[in-house]
């Protein structure tokens, strides 16, 4: 399987490479080195040309896109209803951009379209990195905080918990990210349990790629 | 170390002040006072080497710059002044606690002020083989880069090795960073590619950004860092994707404890025109200073002083917000 990963930083990308491998359960290769967005809302802007490029110029089977939710609306199971679209949910928006970007593309390189897998780190990837370490950090805790108006933690606090500083170097960030995701040893059930919509959506998308008849 | 600077009639800085953090990124249009801030610090350094004036600067409307300091120097005030018809401040007066203790504290601060350094790198100067020197300190244009590294190799091998290792991590295409004897008794800087390790690539064949990167590493790994480092356009020549590493290199100076180092922090003031570098400070808006120019007068504003900045950053990148003009610090403000 050949895929591309669009992320916000090299540290995120390193962690995602591991997690995507755990979900797929088999080796994959990346067809495009280090696709990068400057964060939201750049992801929305660069996604259509990236999809088009991958479709026509590479033999990528799929594209993985993962963004931070920051303070935006968290994707929930209600958003998964057919035809539902929440205008303030980043997963809904990215799926919509993807649909529009692929809608009129003719088949190329032996496939109909580049598959997509979209994930949302709630509120940031450091929450995923703490999974299993810090039981207070979950998607539900963040959602409850949004409802009550009192968030259980801030992005800054999550950084402290993972890196021990508010200003981690990229090298340190990458090392810590790899250490933390490697703790899962290929088993992402805890991540899917604690982050059912942000990480869960990504995992479901990736597993759907393994449908019969698809290049693998 | 320097807590705040207050300006009156110093070039375009007619009546403004700025609080300084351990790290400071200064943005603004040309002529908005970014370089004047650095020049004020250099003037402070120069005058700190002389005996202070007995009287405070004249209050005749001429240029005046007042400095306040962080602990343990918070009770010391330093003012630079000059006569109204002079362009350069040339009088330094000190307000300090009385007695021998106050005198000792001032002498200690004064020694630190004498170490203030400012850099505007010149890759042409950096590429030229340098005359060997005893000093391990980088010249303001980086022109003695090879000589500094030659000194480090002999006298500070640990720092030299650490710098080499970091350079090779940042630029993995290279397999070595070296200094060697050049023509006419000079020393020259060069690298070797991983793929072709036998060829010594002299500094004049290295890219502008590579040379600037080495110079920044020299500042970050120097065994005896100054109290304050000012860098003009620290991102110059760098790819936008490399700017996070530029930030990390500079943070190494300001926040050594984050890397487990025991040395005193170095206060950093750097200017930029890059929205991409500004993006790197999304989580730390208190480290960003916007310089604005209205008519002939320039002012400073710390980004975190804007009450709506966190709200604004929910919608767009910091760099885009700045470029859009809603933060100020852009050309043509009236």
Interface residues (C-beta under 8 A of the other chain):
Chain A: X9 X36 X38 X39 X41 X42 X70 X71 X72 X155 X156 X159 X165 X166 X167 X168 X169 X170 X171
Chain B: X169 X241 X244 X245 X248 X251 X252 X255 X258 X259 X276 X279 X282 X283 X284 X314 X315 X316 X317 X319
